[in-house]
């Protein structure tokens, strides 16, 4: 079946990252050096070709873009300096923007000013929402002289509902697209693909194997940095859930739940080590893969860094029983940013925590069908 060429697609993708893949003449060098290229040797060449001819459907239906960890080998050795690694990163940003239905992700990726303004406005809304339900009466009275309580509360709830629906719509759409080429898998095939997906997420074995030849400390290895951030963030989430269960839900009348405090402290330290290493790599441009960081890339690591700093501040204040307006403000900033990070999942780079596992699952399922 003939596929009409659509030159607008490559221009749209370019608005989500810097690359010059138009210089690519498909020599195959990128597929030859890519540690993730399959036996057919069409990765990442196939994705580049789909972008060049403008086949939007097959580009978005393929999980391939999410299999790439952007090691930069392809770009480093490309004889035409076409930036295939940068292209794959831009395709992932483009896929995130196309998956969510509101159009906010496209605005945030294309404009640094829009990203900053939307982030600030949402922080103000969430901060006001938290004040509306948690702050002392005198603080609430000051706020509600400016904005009615019902408005603050309803806007806060509305933002949460909108973000949840956007993430649900994006995940459902991506799953449907990726699974369209998997046929009718058996229960055994699904279970096997799920096991491989969970193993890869937990260990990042493919990512670590790709970076195994690169010498240096763990902080120079992108795979270990990702693992530190992932497990640190996961541990903090677990500590938050435990605190909520044992301090709020259960009638135990505890002021501190020490297991959660220990888990949170250790996890925070691990996450901050990973975030610090990631920021240092971007500042020093340690590799090509972090040498062209967009504002949207910096947004996530900066958010996590501020969350870590304010989190440790709050923990120290609680431990020392320190009270005052400064501690209240830091707590408000920490809580509002934590909520914002979760609510903006569908619109930012954080969406890869949802889309990459779906892509891996579809890829492993298809691999079994082809075997």
N, C-alpha and C positions, 0 to 999 in steps of 0.2 A: 504494500500500500504506500502510495506516494505521500511524503510529509512536506507540506509547504514550509519554506524557510521564513523564519520570523526574526529579523535582526533586532527587534526591540527587546527581546529577552536578554541578550548579552549586555545591553545598555542598562537594563533594570538591575541585573546582578552586579554590574560595576558600581552602581550607586551604594552597594553594601560592602565595598572593600576595594583596595587598590590592586590592580593586576593588569597585565596586557596579554591575555590569553589569545587575542587575535593574531599574535605573532606565531602561535603554534602551528606547525605544519605536520604534526603527527608522526614524528620520527620514531616514537616509542621509547625514548630514553627514560621518561618518567616512570613508565610501567616496568622498565628493566631494573631500575634502582629501588623502586618502592618495595619495602619489606612486607607490605600487605597485599601486593598484587597476586591475583589468583593464577591458576594454571593457564587460563586463556590469555593472560597478559593484557587485559583491557581496563585495568584500574591504574590511574585515574583517567585514561584516555577517553573512555566511553562518556564520562561525565563532561569532559571538555567538549567533545563532539556534540553532545546534546545541547549544550549551551550555545555553541557556534551556529547550529542550524535552527535554533529556536524551538526545540521540542520541549515545551514547558511541561507537558503532562508526564512524559517519561522521565524527565529530570527530577520532578517532585515525587514521582512514584517509586524511584529507586532509593534504596536505603544506603547506597554507596557513600554519599557525602558524609554520613555519620560514622562510617567505619574509619575514616581518616582521622588520625591524631595530630596531623600537621607537624611531622618531624622536620620538614623542610628539605629532605634529601632531593626531592624532585626539582624544587626551585633552584637549589644549589648547583645542580648538574645540568640544568636545561640549557642546551646550546643556543636557544633563541631568547633566553631570559624572559620567557612568557609568564613566569610566575604561576605554575600550576598549583602549588601549595596555597598561595594566596587566593587563587580562584576557588579552590575547594572550601576555604574558610568563608569566602563571600557567599558561596552557594548555601552554606549552613545558615548564615544570617538571613539570606533571602528566604530560605525554607521556613525559618521561624516567623518571619514577617508574613509569609503567605498562609501559614497554618492558623494564626489567630484571626478572628473575624472582625475586630474593631478597627484595624488600620493603625493603631497606636504604635505597634512595633516598627512599622515602616518609618513613621515620623521620628521615632527615637533613634533608629539606626542612621537615618539620613542627615539628621541635624543635631549637632552637639548642643546648640542652644535649646532646642526642643527637649532633648534628653534632660538637661539641667533644670529647665522650667517645670517639666512634668514631675520630675523627682521631688523638687522643692514643694510644689503644690500638693502632691500626695502626702508628703511628710507633714505639712501643715494640717491637712484634713485629718490624718490619722492621729496626730498629736492632740488636736481638738477633740476628736472622738474619745481618746483615752482620758482626757481631762473630764469629759462629760460623764464618765462612768467611775472614775477612780479618784479624782482630785478632791481635796477638802472643800467644804461648802463655800468658803470665801473665794477660792480660786474659780469655782464653777460660776459664782455670781458675777465675777469680773468678766469671764468669757461670755456668758449669756446676755450681758448687757450689749455686747457687740453682735452676737449671732444667737438666735433662739435655740434652746436646747433641742427641740424636735428636729430642727434643720441639721444641726451638727450630728446628732445621733443617726438620723435617717440617711444622711450623705455617707457617713462611715459604713453603715450596713450596705448601702447601695454599691459602694466601691468594692466591698468584699464579695458581694454577689456577682458583680460584673467580672471581676478577676477570676473567680471560680468558674463561671460559665465559659470564659475565654479559654482557660486552661483545659477544661473538659472538652470543648469543641475542637481545640487544636490537637489534643491527644487522640481523640476519636477519629478525626480526619486523617491524621498521620498513620494510625494503625490500619485504617481501612485502605489507604493508598498502598502501604507496604505489603499488606497481606493479600492484595488483589492478585499478585503474581505467584502466590504460594500454593495455588490449587486447593485441594481438599485434604489437608494433612490428617494423619491418624493420631490417635491419642498418644501413642508411643513416640511419634515424631515430635509432637508438641512438647511432651515431657522432656525429651532429649534436648530440644532447642532451648527450653526454659532453663535446664540445668547448665548448659554451656553459657547462656546469657548471664545467669547469676554468678557463675564462676568468673567470667570475664569482668563483670562489674566489681566483684569483691577483690580480685587480684590484679586487674589490668595487665594480664599476662601479655597480651598482644602489644600493648603500649610499652611494657618493660622490655620485651624482646627487641622491639624496634630501637630502643635507646641503649641496649646492652653494650654496644660497641663504643659508646661515648664515655671516655674516662672522666673522673672527677668525683667529688663528694655527692651525697644524695641530693643536696640542695641544687645541684646543677642538672639533675635528671628530672625531666618534666613528668615522668610517670610517678615517681615517688612524691613529687610536689602535689600532684593531683590526689594521690592516695591520702596524704596528710590532711589536705583540705577536706576531702570527702569524709574520712573517718572522724576528724575533729568536729566537723559540722554535725555529723550524725550523732556523735556522743553528746554534743550540746543539746540537740533536739531530744535525745533520750533523757537527759538530766532535767530538761524543762517539763517533760511529760511526767516524770517521777515526782518532781516538786508539786505539780498540779494535782496529782492523784493523792499524795500523802499529806500535803499541807492544806489543800482546798476541799477535795471531795470527801476523803475519809475523815470521820470525826475523831481524830487522834489527838487533836489540840497540840500539835507539834509546832515549834517556832522554826526549827531547822531539821531537814532530813539529810543527814550526813552522807549516806551513799550517793545521793544526787549531787551534793556539793563536791564530793571527791571526783565523781565522774565528770562533772562540769568543768572543774579546774584543770584536770588532765587533758580533757578534750579541747578546751580552749587553748591550752599551751601548744598542743599538736597542730590545731588549725592555724594559730598565729605563726608557727614555724613555717608551715606551708605557704601561707599568704605572704609572709615576709620574703621568702625565697622567690615566690612568683613575682612580687613587685620589684625585687632587686634584678631579676632576669630581664624584666621589661625596661627598667631604668638604664641598665648597662647594655641592653640589646645583645644579650649573650648569644642568641642564635637568630637566624633569619625569621623563624616562626614567631618571635616576640619583638622583632625589630620594627614592625609596622603596626603596632597596637592602635586600635581605634579608641575613641572615647567610650564606646560601648564595652570594649574589653576592659578598660581601666575601671569602669563603673563597678563591675562586680568585685574585683579585688579590693578596691577602695571601700566599698560597702562592708565587706567582710572584715577589713582591717579596723574600721571605726566601730563595728559591732563588737569585735574582740576587745578593743581598748575600753569602751564604755562598759562592757560586761565585767571585766576585771575590776574596774572602778567601783561598780555597784556591789560586787562581791566583797571587796575590801571594806566598803562603807558598812555593809551589813555585818561583817565579822567584827568590826571595831565599834559597831552600834553608833556610827556617825550619822547625824541628821542635820538638815538645813536645806536652804534653797538650791545650793549648788548640787547636792546629791539628788534632789528632786528633779532638777533639770536634766542631769545626766541620765537618770532612770527613764525620764520621759523620752529623751533622744534615743536611748537604747531600745525601748519598747516599740516606739513608732517606726524605727528603722528595721527592726526585726519583722514587724508586720508588713512593712513596705516590700522587703526582700521577698517574702512569700507571695504577696499579692501580685508582684511584677514578674513572677516566674514565666508566665506565658509570653511576655513581651521582651525579654532580655536574654542574654547569653545563658542564664540559669536554666532556660528551657531545655538545654541539652541533657539535664538529669532525667528528663522524661522521654525525649525523643531518641536519644542514643540507645537506651535499653530496648525500645520498641524496634529500632533499626537492626540491632544485633539479633534480636529474636527472629525477625523476618529473614535476615541473612542466613542464620543457621538453619532455619526451616527450609529455605530454598536450596541450601547446599545439600541437605539430605535428599531432596527430591531429585537433584541433578546427579547424585551419586549412583 
